[in-house]
Amino acid sequence: MSTSLYYNASRATALTAAETAAVERVVTARQSSFPYPDEESLFLYEEGGSEPDAIVAGSTKMPFDVEHVMPALEHVLSSVTELRRALPNAQWHVHLDDFDIPWDESEGYFLPS
């Protein structure tokens, strides 16, 4: 059984050209810096996914290698934090299967200890 991190942002207005460019920059930079090239990293769905008013949506399947899970998860959460900061006027929901990931204004998305 696999575990996935899901992330989506929604709002009534579509992305502007500047916001689209910012999202593309974050995705390109974060995918290229992902530590495990053979594993799934930050992945955005086409057209924002199926949620109403979705402007960004995606998911990442966590690696099967136990030693890769935490570094991969931390990297993707950091990536989603960058996306949220690039789109601050959106409603965000980030969850690891059924567990909601909390948001902190200074730290971003994090796993509680």
N, C-alpha and C positions, 0 to 999 in steps of 0.2 A: 504494500500500500504506500502511495506517495503522499507527501504533504506539499501544499502549494501556498504561496503568498499571493494574495489578490489585492489590487489597488485600483481605485477609480475616483475620478473627480467629476462633479456635475455642476451645472449652473444653467440659467435660462439663455445666456448668450453664447454664441460660438466663439472659438478661439480667433483672436486677431492674427494677422500675418506676423507681427512681432512675437506674439506668444507661441505660435506654431514654430517659428525659428528657434526660440528659446528651448522649447521641448525637444526639438531635433538635436540641438547642441548637447543638451543633457544626456539624451539617449545615446548619441554617438560616443561621447566621452566616457560615459559609465560602462557601456558595453565593451569598449576597447580596453578599459582598465580592470575588467572582471578577472579575478585570479585563476579561474578554472575554464580554459577555453573549450573543454569538452562537455561542460555542463551548461544548463540553461541559465541565462542572466536576465536582466531587465528586458521585458517583452511587452510592447503595447499592441493592442488589437487595432485593426483597421476601423476607422470611423467611430472610435470611442467605445465600442462594445454595444451591448444591447440595452443598457440601462437608460431610462428616460433622461434627457438633458445631459447625457454623458459627453464630456469633452476629451477625457483621457481615461483609458481603462487598460488593464493588462494583468498578467500573472507570471509567476516564476515557479517552476517545479523545483523543490529543494533536492540537492544531490542525494544519492543513495549512500555515498561514502560518508560515514559519521564524522570524520575529521574535516570534511569540507562544508558541513551544514552551517555551522556558526559563522565562519568567514563569509560564506555566500550570502547568508541571511543579513548579516551586518552590511555587506556591500549593497545589496538591493534596497534595504531600508534607507541607507544613506542616499541612494539614487532617487528613491521616492520622496525623500525629504527635499532634495534639490528641485524636483518637479513641483512639489507643493509650494516651495518658496518662489518659483517662477510663475505660479498661477495662484496667487494668494486669495483671490476673490471667488474661489470655487469651494464647494462642499466636498470634503475628502472622506473616503472610507478605505481603511487598510486593515486586512485581516489575514491571519495564518489559519487556513481552513475555518474553524468556528471561533477562533480566538481573535478579538479585536486588538489591534496594535495601538497603544496610546500615543498621543502627540504631545510634545512639550515645545513651547515656543523657542527656547534656547537650544535644546538638544535635538529636536526633530522627532522622528519616529524611533522608538526604542523598545527593547524587551525588558519588562520589569524584572527585577531580581527577586 
